[in-house]
Amino acid sequence: MGSNKVRVRLHEATATTSVVRVQRRPKHADRLDGIVLRVGKRWALMARTVDGGYLDGLVAFRVKDVKRISDDESLASAFAKTLPEWPPSYSDPLDLDSTVGLLNGFGQGGRLIGIQKEKERDALWIGILDQILGRFVYLHEVRHDAVWNPEPLGYRLRSITAVEIGRRYFSALTAIAGESPEHPDATIHVVRR
C-alpha cells in the first residue's frame, strides 16, 4: 500500500469509528487492532482493542511503517461497540507530527509510557519520561517484576516504532511498583524529529 493510500485509509478510519487491523513493516511488529482516533504527519493514534474487543489503552504508531489496513469484521468489533467506554476518545493535546511532541504529550503527569523498537526486537520498555536530550529519550523504567530501575536509560528517538499508554498491564505495574522516582531537576530539551 503506497504512503498516500495509507494516509487516506487512516483518515477514513477516523471518520467511521470502526475497528480496523493495521499490519506494519518492522520485523517484530505485531498487528494492531483498534479504532484510529487521529493521524499526524509522522504518527497515528489508535484506541487499542484486545481479544474479545475490550479496549486496552492507546498506541501511537509510525504512519510510514503501515503496510496494510483492513476492517475487523469479527465478533470483537461488534462487542467493542457495546462497551460503556464506546466510542473511545483522547481529548488531550497531542503532537503527532514529531516523536518529541508525541513523547512529551504521552509522558505528561508522570504516567507510564511504553516504547517499542520493533525493527530490533520484540520488547516493550515501560517507564516515566525523564528527559528528551538531543536524539535520545530517557525513561526511568519499571521492570516486569514491578521494581524501578535505579537510573534512567536512553533510547534513540528514530528507533522508536510505537508508543503506548493506559494499558491494563501498566495499571498493574503502577499498583505494585508504588511511587515513581522523582526527578525535580529533569528537563526536557525539545529537538524536532
TIMIKOL-376151 format. One record per residue (C-alpha): residue in one letter; x, y, z. Coordinates in Angstrom, 1 decimal. Each point is the difference from the previous one (the first is absolute). Layout:
# residues N
TORKOL   type       c1       c2       c3
TORKOL      A        X        Y        Z
...
This chain:
# residues 193
TORKOL   type       c1       c2       c3
TORKOL      M      0.0      0.0      0.0
TORKOL      G      1.5      3.3     -1.0
TORKOL      S      0.6      2.8      2.6
TORKOL      N     -2.8      2.2     -1.5
TORKOL      K     -2.5     -3.0      0.1
TORKOL      V      1.0     -0.7      3.6
TORKOL      R     -0.6      3.5      1.0
TORKOL      V     -3.4      0.2     -1.7
TORKOL      R     -1.0     -3.4      1.5
TORKOL      L      1.0      1.2      3.5
TORKOL      H     -2.0      3.2     -0.4
TORKOL      E     -3.0     -2.0     -1.2
TORKOL      A      0.3     -2.2      3.1
TORKOL      T     -0.1      3.0      2.3
TORKOL      A     -3.4      1.0     -1.5
TORKOL      T     -1.6     -3.4      0.4
TORKOL      T      1.0     -0.9      3.6
TORKOL      S      0.1     -3.6     -1.2
TORKOL      V      2.6     -2.5      1.3
TORKOL      V      2.8     -0.6     -2.5
TORKOL      R      3.0     -2.2     -0.3
TORKOL      V      3.3      1.7     -0.7
TORKOL      Q      2.9     -2.1     -1.2
TORKOL      R      3.4      1.7      0.1
TORKOL      R      3.4     -0.6     -1.6
TORKOL      P      2.5     -0.2      2.9
TORKOL      K      1.4     -3.5      0.4
TORKOL      H     -1.4     -0.6      3.5
TORKOL      A     -3.2      2.0     -0.3
TORKOL      D     -3.3     -1.5      1.2
TORKOL      R     -3.2      0.8     -1.8
TORKOL      L     -1.9      2.8      1.7
TORKOL      D     -3.8     -0.2      0.4
TORKOL      G     -2.0      3.0      1.0
TORKOL      I     -1.7      3.3     -0.9
TORKOL      V      2.1      2.6     -1.7
TORKOL      L     -0.5      3.3      1.9
TORKOL      R      2.4      2.4     -1.7
TORKOL      V      2.6      0.2     -2.7
TORKOL      G      3.0      2.3     -0.1
TORKOL      K      2.9      0.5     -2.4
TORKOL      R      2.1     -2.8      1.6
TORKOL      W     -2.2     -1.8      2.5
TORKOL      A     -3.5     -1.4      0.3
TORKOL      L     -1.9     -0.4      3.2
TORKOL      M     -2.2     -3.1      0.7
TORKOL      A     -2.2     -1.1      2.8
TORKOL      R      1.2     -3.6      0.3
TORKOL      T     -2.3     -3.0      0.2
TORKOL      V      1.1     -3.4      1.2
TORKOL      D     -1.5     -3.5     -0.1
TORKOL      G     -3.8      0.2      0.2
TORKOL      G     -0.1      3.7     -1.0
TORKOL      Y      0.8      1.4      3.4
TORKOL      L      1.7      3.5      0.0
TORKOL      D      3.5      0.0      1.3
TORKOL      G      1.8      3.3     -0.1
TORKOL      L      1.3      2.1     -2.8
TORKOL      V      2.8     -0.7     -2.5
TORKOL      A      1.7      2.4     -2.4
TORKOL      F      1.8     -1.5     -2.9
TORKOL      R      2.1      1.4     -2.9
TORKOL      V     -2.1      0.6     -3.1
TORKOL      K      2.9     -0.9     -2.3
TORKOL      D      0.1     -3.5      1.5
TORKOL      V     -3.6     -0.9     -1.0
TORKOL      K     -0.2     -2.6     -2.8
TORKOL      R     -3.7     -1.0      0.2
TORKOL      I     -3.2      1.1      1.6
TORKOL      S     -3.1     -2.1      0.1
TORKOL      D     -3.4      0.1      1.6
TORKOL      D     -0.5     -2.3      3.0
TORKOL      E     -3.2     -1.9     -0.6
TORKOL      S      0.3     -2.3      2.9
TORKOL      L     -2.0     -0.4      3.2
TORKOL      A      2.6      2.3      1.7
TORKOL      S     -1.0      2.9     -2.2
TORKOL      A     -3.7     -0.4      0.8
TORKOL      F      0.6     -0.5      3.7
TORKOL      A      2.2      3.1      0.4
TORKOL      K     -3.0      2.1     -1.0
TORKOL      T     -2.0     -1.3      3.0
TORKOL      L      2.5      1.1      2.6
TORKOL      P     -0.8      3.0      2.2
TORKOL      E      3.2      1.7     -1.1
TORKOL      W     -1.1      0.0     -3.6
TORKOL      P      0.9      1.9     -2.0
TORKOL      P      3.5      0.5      1.2
TORKOL      S      1.6      3.4     -0.2
TORKOL      Y      3.1      2.0      1.1
TORKOL      S     -0.6      3.6      0.6
TORKOL      D      3.5      1.1      1.3
TORKOL      P      2.2      2.0     -2.4
TORKOL      L      2.4     -2.3     -1.8
TORKOL      D      2.6      0.8     -2.7
TORKOL      L      0.0     -2.8     -2.5
TORKOL      D      2.3      1.8     -2.3
TORKOL      S      3.2     -0.7      1.9
TORKOL      T      1.3     -2.8      2.3
TORKOL      V      1.0      2.6      2.6
TORKOL      G     -3.5      1.5      0.0
TORKOL      L     -1.6     -3.4      0.3
TORKOL      L      2.2     -1.0      3.0
TORKOL      N     -0.5      3.3      1.7
TORKOL      G     -3.7     -0.3     -0.3
TORKOL      F     -0.3     -3.6      1.1
TORKOL      G      2.5      0.5      2.8
TORKOL      Q     -1.8      2.9      1.7
TORKOL      G     -0.8     -0.4      3.7
TORKOL      G      2.5     -2.8      0.6
TORKOL      R     -2.2     -2.7     -1.5
TORKOL      L      1.6     -3.3     -1.2
TORKOL      I      0.8     -0.1     -3.7
TORKOL      G      1.2     -3.0     -2.0
TORKOL      I      2.3      0.2     -3.0
TORKOL      Q      0.7     -2.6     -2.6
TORKOL      K      3.0     -0.4     -2.4
TORKOL      E     -1.5     -2.7     -2.2
TORKOL      K      2.7      0.2     -2.7
TORKOL      E      2.4     -1.3      2.6
TORKOL      R     -2.0     -2.4      2.3
TORKOL      D     -3.3     -0.9      1.5
TORKOL      A      0.1      1.9      3.3
TORKOL      L     -1.8      2.7      1.8
TORKOL      W      1.9      2.5      2.2
TORKOL      I     -2.3      1.6      2.6
TORKOL      G      0.7      3.0      2.2
TORKOL      I     -0.6      3.6      0.7
TORKOL      L      1.5      2.7     -2.2
TORKOL      D      3.1      1.3      1.5
TORKOL      Q      1.3      2.3     -2.7
TORKOL      I      0.5      0.4     -3.8
TORKOL      L      3.5      1.0     -0.7
TORKOL      G      1.3      0.4     -3.5
TORKOL      R     -0.9     -3.1     -1.9
TORKOL      F     -0.8     -2.1      3.0
TORKOL      V     -3.0     -0.5      2.3
TORKOL      Y      0.8     -1.1      3.6
TORKOL      L     -2.5     -2.1      1.9
TORKOL      H      0.1     -0.8      3.7
TORKOL      E     -1.1     -3.6     -0.5
TORKOL      V     -2.0     -2.4      2.1
TORKOL      R      0.9     -3.6     -0.6
TORKOL      H     -2.4     -2.9     -0.6
TORKOL      D      0.4     -0.9      3.7
TORKOL      A     -1.3      3.5      1.0
TORKOL      V      3.3      1.2      1.2
TORKOL      W      1.3      3.4     -1.1
TORKOL      N      3.4      0.1     -1.7
TORKOL      P      2.4      2.2      2.0
TORKOL      E      0.9      2.3     -3.0
TORKOL      P     -1.8      1.1     -3.2
TORKOL      L      1.0     -1.7     -3.2
TORKOL      G      0.2      1.7     -3.4
TORKOL      Y     -1.4     -1.1     -3.4
TORKOL      R      0.5      1.5     -3.5
TORKOL      L     -3.1      2.0     -1.1
TORKOL      R      0.2     -1.3     -3.5
TORKOL      S      0.1     -3.7      1.1
TORKOL      I     -3.5      0.3      1.7
TORKOL      T     -2.7     -1.6     -2.1
TORKOL      A     -3.0      0.1      2.5
TORKOL      V     -0.9      1.8      3.3
TORKOL      E     -2.7     -1.1      2.4
TORKOL      I     -1.9      1.3      3.0
TORKOL      G     -2.9     -1.1      2.1
TORKOL      R      0.4     -3.8     -0.4
TORKOL      R     -1.5     -2.2      2.8
TORKOL      Y      3.5     -1.4      0.4
TORKOL      F      1.3      3.4      0.8
TORKOL      S     -2.6      0.5      2.7
TORKOL      A      1.1     -3.3      1.6
TORKOL      L      3.6      1.1     -0.1
TORKOL      T     -0.9      3.4      1.6
TORKOL      A     -2.0     -1.7      2.8
TORKOL      I      2.8     -2.4      1.0
TORKOL      A      3.1      2.2     -0.7
TORKOL      G     -1.3      2.9      2.1
TORKOL      E      1.1      3.6     -0.3
TORKOL      S      2.1      0.8     -3.0
TORKOL      P      3.4      1.5      0.6
TORKOL      E      0.0      3.8     -0.2
TORKOL      H      2.4      2.1     -2.0
TORKOL      P     -0.6      3.6      0.9
TORKOL      D      3.0      1.1     -2.1
TORKOL      A     -1.1     -1.9     -3.1
TORKOL      T     -0.2      2.3     -3.0
TORKOL      I     -1.5     -0.8     -3.4
TORKOL      H      2.0      1.4     -2.9
TORKOL      V     -2.2      0.2     -3.0
TORKOL      V      1.7     -1.1     -3.3
TORKOL      R     -2.4     -0.7     -2.8
TORKOL      R      0.3     -3.4     -1.6
